[in-house]
Amino acid sequence: MTTAPSLAPATDTVLKADGVTMRFGGLTAVRGVDLTVGAGEIVGLIGPNGAGKTTFFNCLTGLYVPTEGTVSYRGTRLSRKPHLVTQAGVARTFQNIRLFANMTVLENVLVGRHTRTKEGLWSALLRSPGFKKAERTSEERAMELLEFTGLAHKRDHLARNLPYGEQRKLEIARALASEPGLLLLDEPTAGMNPQETRATQDLVLAIRAQGIAVLVIEHDMRFIFNMCDRVAVLVQGQKLVEGTAEVVQADERVIAAYLGTPVEDVAPPDRATDTAAAPEPATPETPDPAPAPAPAAEPDAADGTAPTDRPAQGQTGDTP
Ligand SMILES: Nc1ncnc2c1ncn2[C@@H]1O[C@H](COP(=O)(O)OP(=O)(O)OP(=O)(O)O)[C@@H](O)[C@H]1O
C-alpha cells in the first residue's frame, strides 16, 4: 500500500505529525503516518476497527512513544509526557468515558484546569488549600465552559449521575478547561442517539468557532462528512487517502476498505428511542480488510469498558 501524502492546509499548521510509526512487538499498528491540522480546521480520522486510529492519537498525546516519527504542535516538538502535551495546548477525550465519577460536574472541569494553574493534579485531587485558592480563580472559567457545553445547571451533580450524552459533553468541557489550541476527540458520538449526535456536532462547530482546531476519530460517517474540512483514512496502520469529504467518499479504495456503500445510500441510525442500544456505525458493517487482533486496553485504561459501549449510569471510570 502506498501511503497518501499529507495535504498541507492553507492555514497555519497547528499539528504536524511526520512519519509516525508505532510497533507493538511484531505488530505495526501505525506505519509512517503524516498528518497536519491547520488552525481553525476540523479534520476527521476514519478507518476500520483496528486500523490504528487510537494508537495514532496515543502517539500524538504522549501516551505512546512512537517507534519512529515526530509530532509538533505550532512548530515545537511535543513532549513525550502526556501532561506536558496538554500543557503545550493539545487536549483530548477518550473512547471510554473517563470522568471522576464521584466528583461533581464542576469539580471535574476544575481538575481539567490543573495544567493552567500552579497547583498540580494531586493537589487538585486532594483538594489542598493551595488548590482551593486556585480553584476560586478557575471557577469562573469552569462555569463559562459549563455554560458553553450546556451543563451549567448540572454543576453540583455527581458526574456518575449524568445521562450518557452529558457525560461525553462533560469530558469535552474538561478537555477545554486546559485551554487547548487543538482538541482531539476519540469517537465523541459513540453510543449516542441521533439527537445527542446532532448536539455534539453543534458543540464541535462551536468549539471551532472559538478558534480551536479539532482532530476527530469517528465511525459515524454523517458526522464526519458533514463537519470535516479534511478527512484522512487509515487502513492497516497506513494513511490510504486524505482529502475533502467529497474526495474521500468517492475514493474507490475507501469504499472497498471501509465505507462499503456511498454514505448517501445509508439508512439513518435507528436509535432515537433506544438509548441503551449498543452503538453501531452509521455506515453498513464492512469486514475489515485484514482483521486485527482484539485491541488491547489503552495504557491508562482502568475501567475495562468495551471501547464504544454506552455505559449504564454510574459506570463512569474513576480515572481520567
Ligand atoms: N498496547 C497495545 N499493545 C499491543 N497491540 C496494541 C496496543 N494498542 C493497540 N494495539 C493494536 O494496534 C492495532 C490498532 O489498534 P487501535 O485501537 O489503534 O485501532 P483503531 O483504529 O483505534 O480501532 P477502533 O476503531 O476499533 O477503535 C490493533 O491491532 C490493536 O490490537
The ligand as a Tripos MOL2 file, in Angstrom:
@<TRIPOS>MOLECULE
LIG
   31    33     1     0     0
SMALL
NO_CHARGES

@<TRIPOS>ATOM
      1 N1         -0.9430   -1.5010   23.7680 N.pl3     1 LIG1
      2 C1         -1.0500   -2.2990   22.7010 C.ar      1 LIG1
      3 N2         -0.3510   -3.4570   22.6300 N.ar      1 LIG1
      4 C2         -0.4370   -4.2720   21.5630 C.ar      1 LIG1
      5 N3         -1.2220   -4.0310   20.4930 N.ar      1 LIG1
      6 C3         -1.9390   -2.9050   20.5130 C.ar      1 LIG1
      7 C4         -1.9050   -1.9830   21.6050 C.ar      1 LIG1
      8 N4         -2.7490   -0.9460   21.3360 N.ar      1 LIG1
      9 C5         -3.2730   -1.2130   20.1350 C.ar      1 LIG1
     10 N5         -2.8070   -2.3690   19.6420 N.ar      1 LIG1
     11 C6         -3.1330   -2.9790   18.3570 C.3       1 LIG1
     12 O1         -2.9200   -1.9900   17.3730 O.3       1 LIG1
     13 C7         -3.9000   -2.1170   16.3540 C.3       1 LIG1
     14 C8         -4.6220   -0.7910   16.1790 C.3       1 LIG1
     15 O2         -5.4900   -0.6060   17.2820 O.3       1 LIG1
     16 P1         -6.2600    0.7630   17.5220 P.3       1 LIG1
     17 O3         -7.0260    0.6400   18.7970 O.co2     1 LIG1
     18 O4         -5.3240    1.8860   17.4120 O.co2     1 LIG1
     19 O5         -7.2510    0.7800   16.2870 O.3       1 LIG1
     20 P2         -8.4660    1.7580   15.9990 P.3       1 LIG1
     21 O6         -8.3690    2.1440   14.5770 O.co2     1 LIG1
     22 O7         -8.5000    2.8560   17.0080 O.co2     1 LIG1
     23 O8         -9.6980    0.7750   16.1980 O.3       1 LIG1
     24 P3        -11.2110    1.0890   16.6980 P.3       1 LIG1
     25 O9        -11.8870    1.8180   15.5910 O.co2     1 LIG1
     26 O10       -11.7620   -0.2760   16.9210 O.co2     1 LIG1
     27 O11       -11.0970    1.8750   17.9700 O.co2     1 LIG1
     28 C9         -4.8140   -3.2530   16.7510 C.3       1 LIG1
     29 O12        -4.3810   -4.4050   16.0980 O.3       1 LIG1
     30 C10        -4.5860   -3.3690   18.2360 C.3       1 LIG1
     31 O13        -4.8180   -4.6760   18.6840 O.3       1 LIG1
@<TRIPOS>BOND
     1     1     2 1
     2     2     3 ar
     3     2     7 ar
     4     3     4 ar
     5     4     5 ar
     6     5     6 ar
     7     6     7 ar
     8     6    10 ar
     9     7     8 ar
    10     8     9 ar
    11     9    10 ar
    12    10    11 1
    13    11    12 1
    14    11    30 1
    15    12    13 1
    16    13    14 1
    17    13    28 1
    18    14    15 1
    19    15    16 1
    20    16    17 2
    21    16    18 1
    22    16    19 1
    23    19    20 1
    24    20    21 2
    25    20    22 1
    26    20    23 1
    27    23    24 1
    28    24    25 2
    29    24    26 1
    30    24    27 1
    31    28    29 1
    32    28    30 1
    33    30    31 1
@<TRIPOS>SUBSTRUCTURE
     1 LIG1         1 GROUP 0 **** ****
